[in-house]
């Protein structure tokens, strides 16, 4: 078992190094792909997430980047890149009223399609039974559902990031 784990860690590190090389050459799509592959192989390495976030920032995908910085800090609270770049949502400037309305709409909507748990179920990352258990725990603990789902090992942090992106894309303008 140890040999297999070591091989997987080595393979993940090779993808990480390839991603750094693509980033250095400004081949951002290839860098994203390699960082994601490193994360797929060995998810719990903070630097993989923080360096993916740097590339996502360069591509102009700030929201996704912030989610990755947060994941990096989850796995490595001392990750220097993530500590420097991560901005909690409350500190992020909202540049346009349209963005503010879109974000507000996410929280105001009662439609199932915009609830994060329903999105994760629809994406196949979560079962309805797991969602119900997590919602009960959320009610008891008053934490964010995504944090509970990750802590319960029902989903991986990248699944939450994907669902949050999907959620923001389904938001309808406030009328």
Residue pairs with C-beta under 8 A, 6 or more apart in sequence:
8 41
8 42
9 42
11 41
12 37
12 38
12 39
12 41
12 42
12 45
12 48
13 38
13 42
15 34
15 35
15 37
15 38
15 41
16 34
16 35
16 38
16 45
16 47
16 48
16 51
18 34
19 30
19 31
19 32
19 33
19 34
19 35
19 38
19 51
19 52
19 55
20 31
20 51
22 28
22 30
22 31
22 34
23 31
23 51
23 54
23 55
28 55
28 58
28 59
31 55
32 52
32 55
32 56
32 59
35 48
35 51
35 52
35 55
36 52
36 158
38 45
38 48
39 45
39 48
39 49
39 52
39 158
42 48
43 156
43 157
43 158
44 75
45 75
45 76
46 71
46 72
46 73
46 74
46 75
46 76
46 79
46 82
47 72
47 76
47 79
47 81
48 72
49 68
49 69
49 71
49 72
49 75
49 79
49 82
49 157
50 68
50 69
50 72
50 79
50 81
50 82
50 85
51 81
52 68
53 64
53 65
53 66
53 67
53 68
53 69
53 72
53 81
53 82
53 85
54 65
54 81
54 85
56 62
56 64
56 65
56 68
57 65
57 85
63 164
63 165
63 168
64 161
64 165
65 85
66 86
66 87
66 89
66 92
67 157
67 160
67 161
67 164
67 165
68 161
69 81
69 82
69 85
69 86
70 82
70 86
70 157
71 157
71 158
71 161
72 79
72 81
72 82
72 86
73 79
73 82
73 83
73 86
74 150
74 157
76 82
94 100
94 103
98 173
101 173
101 174
102 168
102 171
102 173
103 168
103 171
104 174
105 171
105 172
105 173
105 174
106 114
106 167
106 168
106 171
108 174
109 171
109 172
112 118
113 119
113 170
114 167
114 170
114 171
115 167
116 145
116 146
116 160
116 163
116 164
116 167
117 126
117 131
117 134
117 135
117 145
117 149
118 131
119 163
119 166
119 167
119 170
120 126
120 131
120 149
120 155
120 159
120 160
120 163
121 127
121 128
121 131
123 159
123 162
123 163
123 166
125 155
125 156
125 159
125 163
126 149
126 154
126 155
126 159
130 149
130 152
130 154
133 152
134 145
134 148
134 149
134 152
134 154
135 145
137 148
137 152
138 144
138 145
138 148
141 148
146 155
146 160
146 163
146 164
149 155
149 160
150 156
150 157
150 160
